[in-house]
Amino acid sequence: MNSLIVPVVLAGGQGTRLWPMSRSARPKQFLALTGELSPFQETLRRVSDPARYTPPVIITNSEYRFLVAEQAQELGIELAGVLLEPVARNTTPAIAAAAFFAAGRFGPEAVLHVLPSDHAVLTDENYWLSVDVAARAAHAGRLVTFGIAPTGPETGYGYIEAGAGSGDGVHAVARFVEKPDHASAEKMLAAGGYYWNSGMFMLGARSFLSEAEALSPESHEAARGAVESAKADLDFIRLDESSFAAAPNISVDYAIFEKSHLVSLIPVSFPWSDLGSWDAVWKVSGKDAAGNVVKGDATLNNTQNSLVVSEKAHVAIDGLDDIAVIASEDAIYIGKLSDAQRVGPMVKVLKANPATLGITEIHRTAYRPWGGYSSILSGDRFQVKRLFVKPGKRLSLQKHHHRSEHWVVVRGTAEVTLDGKVSMLSENESIYLPLGCTHRLANPGKILLELIEVQTGSYLGEDDIIRIEDEFGRK
């Protein structure tokens, strides 16, 4: 029996309540919201002890695969596997697929520590004690959920009512409670014995899959088929789309935990937040004497208990209290910090309007495995971008049917391949890429390469790229 725990990190969510920073193309788990590392990286670091854990298994959206690989590489953390969901199907088939994969890789008796990738957790002594207790219970066949001791009548979390305890810190589950209104939350706090549903689990692969087969057979069969017919793609594992798409879109709480007789609860009291809204970010961040949290350039005067985040612009706020101001490169959200749960409905309004749909999906700065680009200016038949290429990286060998490009190097050294001819460009040097030419950009240097790209032509969409060679497996 492998005594090591297999971490399973769920990294496919979109985090719309942290708009405008979190968007479908780069969601909150990959953003450095409260420190130098993203929540995904903090989660990886939390399971990096080789004396306790195997290398982690990641399950994520195919669009995030390079973000996952890049952020793990930045920490020097080896991954046991990155499973790519072809379609979104909630947590039941995702965890089942990870369980099938882990059972094949580490054995059917493997114990999985299932963790969302977007939570803030303080790993104090109580945390590790609860992990050890949960692992023992999971080895004994229990499906363990972690319940967080509530610190207030939160309405953004589900609750779990604890049943009888067994004396070792493990409790039965009396019932699961949906996200309550404020009055109901206050009643549960007053009654005691209720805990926030953290979405963190410890479970044996064999026990979980057995319960999934009995309680959610469609999810079980979809996950089994998706793993059995999966295809390797570079360092990733693409789950079979036809199999995975047959799974119902259902959370593991509804499908398994609320029905299973094997479920146990471990109440815990370590500091935790799901970072599910801007007020949650404010609560876990360091504050000034007036209770303000500021990230980026801002000046606050006579302002208290507020959160200000700015990517580019200098934000000035005067005479306000309980305010959230979130200024991204291309959108600004302003609202009451205490009503931060309303961001989600606001995003639905934006998505429903074709004119504003784009700002809920993509950032002005797009990240790629080789670096990325920012849109600076666009108009009829022209577009200006800033390109940045990491040291040692290169773009695909490609051509365009509808546009030509000018590249001007502003920092670093560029290696440019143009119709088979290779040339080197230094700062303040430029090159013209005519329509239809075959070209490639690379950074052979030791510092970040930055260019200004001017596109001109009849069509300037990102889908006008014909990739001839691509080391990242894109088409």
Secondary structure as the mmCIF struct_conf table of DSSP 4:
data_model
#
loop_
_struct_conf.conf_type_id
_struct_conf.id
_struct_conf.beg_label_comp_id
_struct_conf.beg_label_asym_id
_struct_conf.beg_label_seq_id
_struct_conf.end_label_comp_id
_struct_conf.end_label_asym_id
_struct_conf.end_label_seq_id
BEND BEND1 LEU A 4 LEU A 4
STRN STRN1 ILE A 5 LEU A 10
HELX_RH_3T_P HELX_RH_3T_P1 THR A 16 LEU A 18
TURN_TY1_P TURN_TY1_P1 TRP A 19 MET A 21
STRN STRN2 ARG A 23 ARG A 23
TURN_TY1_P TURN_TY1_P2 SER A 24 ALA A 25
STRN STRN3 ARG A 26 ARG A 26
HELX_RH_3T_P HELX_RH_3T_P2 LYS A 28 PHE A 30
BEND BEND2 LEU A 31 LEU A 31
BEND BEND3 LEU A 33 LEU A 37
HELX_RH_AL_P HELX_RH_AL_P1 PRO A 39 ARG A 46
TURN_TY1_P TURN_TY1_P3 VAL A 47 VAL A 47
TURN_TY1_P TURN_TY1_P4 PRO A 50 ARG A 52
STRN STRN4 TYR A 53 TYR A 53
HELX_LH_PP_P HELX_LH_PP_P1 THR A 54 THR A 54
BEND BEND4 PRO A 55 PRO A 55
HELX_LH_PP_P HELX_LH_PP_P2 PRO A 56 PRO A 56
STRN STRN5 VAL A 57 ASN A 61
HELX_RH_3T_P HELX_RH_3T_P3 SER A 62 TYR A 64
HELX_RH_AL_P HELX_RH_AL_P2 ARG A 65 LEU A 75
TURN_TY1_P TURN_TY1_P5 GLY A 76 GLY A 76
BEND BEND5 ALA A 80 ALA A 80
STRN STRN6 GLY A 81 GLU A 85
BEND BEND6 PRO A 86 VAL A 87
HELX_RH_AL_P HELX_RH_AL_P3 THR A 91 PHE A 106
TURN_TY1_P TURN_TY1_P6 PRO A 108 GLU A 109
STRN STRN7 VAL A 111 PRO A 116
BEND BEND7 SER A 117 ASP A 118
STRN STRN8 ALA A 120 VAL A 121
HELX_RH_AL_P HELX_RH_AL_P4 GLU A 125 HIS A 139
TURN_TY1_P TURN_TY1_P7 ALA A 140 GLY A 141
STRN STRN9 LEU A 143 ILE A 148
HELX_LH_PP_P HELX_LH_PP_P3 ALA A 149 PRO A 150
BEND BEND8 THR A 151 GLY A 152
BEND BEND9 THR A 155 TYR A 157
STRN STRN10 TYR A 159 GLY A 165
BEND BEND10 GLY A 167 GLY A 169
STRN STRN11 HIS A 171 VAL A 177
HELX_LH_PP_P HELX_LH_PP_P4 GLU A 178 PRO A 180
HELX_RH_AL_P HELX_RH_AL_P5 HIS A 182 ALA A 191
STRN STRN12 TYR A 194 GLY A 204
HELX_RH_AL_P HELX_RH_AL_P6 ALA A 205 LEU A 215
HELX_RH_AL_P HELX_RH_AL_P7 PRO A 217 GLU A 228
TURN_TY1_P TURN_TY1_P8 SER A 229 SER A 229
STRN STRN13 LYS A 231 ASP A 233
TURN_TY1_P TURN_TY1_P9 LEU A 234 ASP A 235
STRN STRN14 PHE A 236 ARG A 238
HELX_RH_AL_P HELX_RH_AL_P8 GLU A 241 ALA A 245
TURN_TY1_P TURN_TY1_P10 ALA A 246 ALA A 246
BEND BEND11 ALA A 247 ALA A 247
HELX_RH_AL_P HELX_RH_AL_P9 VAL A 252 VAL A 252
HELX_RH_PI_P HELX_RH_PI_P1 ASP A 253 PHE A 257
TURN_TY1_P TURN_TY1_P11 GLU A 258 LYS A 259
BEND BEND12 HIS A 261 LEU A 262
STRN STRN15 VAL A 263 VAL A 268
BEND BEND13 PHE A 270 PHE A 270
STRN STRN16 TRP A 272 SER A 273
BEND BEND14 SER A 277 SER A 277
HELX_RH_AL_P HELX_RH_AL_P10 TRP A 278 VAL A 284
BEND BEND15 SER A 285 SER A 285
TURN_TY1_P TURN_TY1_P12 ALA A 289 ALA A 290
BEND BEND16 GLY A 291 GLY A 291
STRN STRN17 VAL A 293 LYS A 295
BEND BEND17 GLY A 296 ASP A 297
STRN STRN18 ALA A 298 ASN A 301
BEND BEND18 ASN A 302 ASN A 302
STRN STRN19 GLN A 304 GLN A 304
BEND BEND19 ASN A 305 ASN A 305
STRN STRN20 LEU A 307 SER A 310
BEND BEND20 GLU A 311 ALA A 313
HELX_LH_PP_P HELX_LH_PP_P5 HIS A 314 HIS A 314
STRN STRN21 VAL A 315 ASP A 318
BEND BEND21 GLY A 319 GLY A 319
STRN STRN22 ASP A 321 ASP A 321
BEND BEND22 ASP A 322 ASP A 322
STRN STRN23 ILE A 323 ALA A 327
BEND BEND23 GLU A 329 ASP A 330
STRN STRN24 ILE A 332 LYS A 336
HELX_RH_3T_P HELX_RH_3T_P4 LEU A 337 ARG A 342
HELX_RH_AL_P HELX_RH_AL_P11 VAL A 343 ALA A 352
BEND BEND24 ASN A 353 ASN A 353
TURN_TY1_P TURN_TY1_P13 PRO A 354 LEU A 357
HELX_RH_AL_P HELX_RH_AL_P12 GLY A 358 GLU A 361
BEND BEND25 ARG A 364 ARG A 364
STRN STRN25 THR A 365 ARG A 368
TURN_TY1_P TURN_TY1_P14 PRO A 369 TRP A 370
STRN STRN26 GLY A 371 GLY A 379
TURN_TY1_P TURN_TY1_P15 ASP A 380 ARG A 381
STRN STRN27 PHE A 382 VAL A 389
TURN_TY1_P TURN_TY1_P16 PRO A 391 GLY A 392
STRN STRN28 ARG A 394 ARG A 394
HELX_LH_PP_P HELX_LH_PP_P6 LEU A 395 SER A 396
STRN STRN29 LEU A 397 LYS A 399
BEND BEND26 HIS A 401 HIS A 402
STRN STRN30 ARG A 403 ARG A 411
BEND BEND27 GLY A 412 GLY A 412
STRN STRN31 ALA A 414 LEU A 418
TURN_TY1_P TURN_TY1_P17 ASP A 419 GLY A 420
STRN STRN32 LYS A 421 LEU A 425
TURN_TY1_P TURN_TY1_P18 GLU A 427 ASN A 428
STRN STRN33 SER A 430 LEU A 433
TURN_TY1_P TURN_TY1_P19 LEU A 435 GLY A 436
STRN STRN34 HIS A 439 ALA A 442
BEND BEND28 GLY A 445 ILE A 447
STRN STRN35 LEU A 449 GLY A 457
BEND BEND29 SER A 458 SER A 458
TURN_TY1_P TURN_TY1_P20 GLU A 462 ASP A 463
STRN STRN36 ILE A 466 GLU A 469
TURN_TY1_P TURN_TY1_P21 GLU A 471 PHE A 472
#
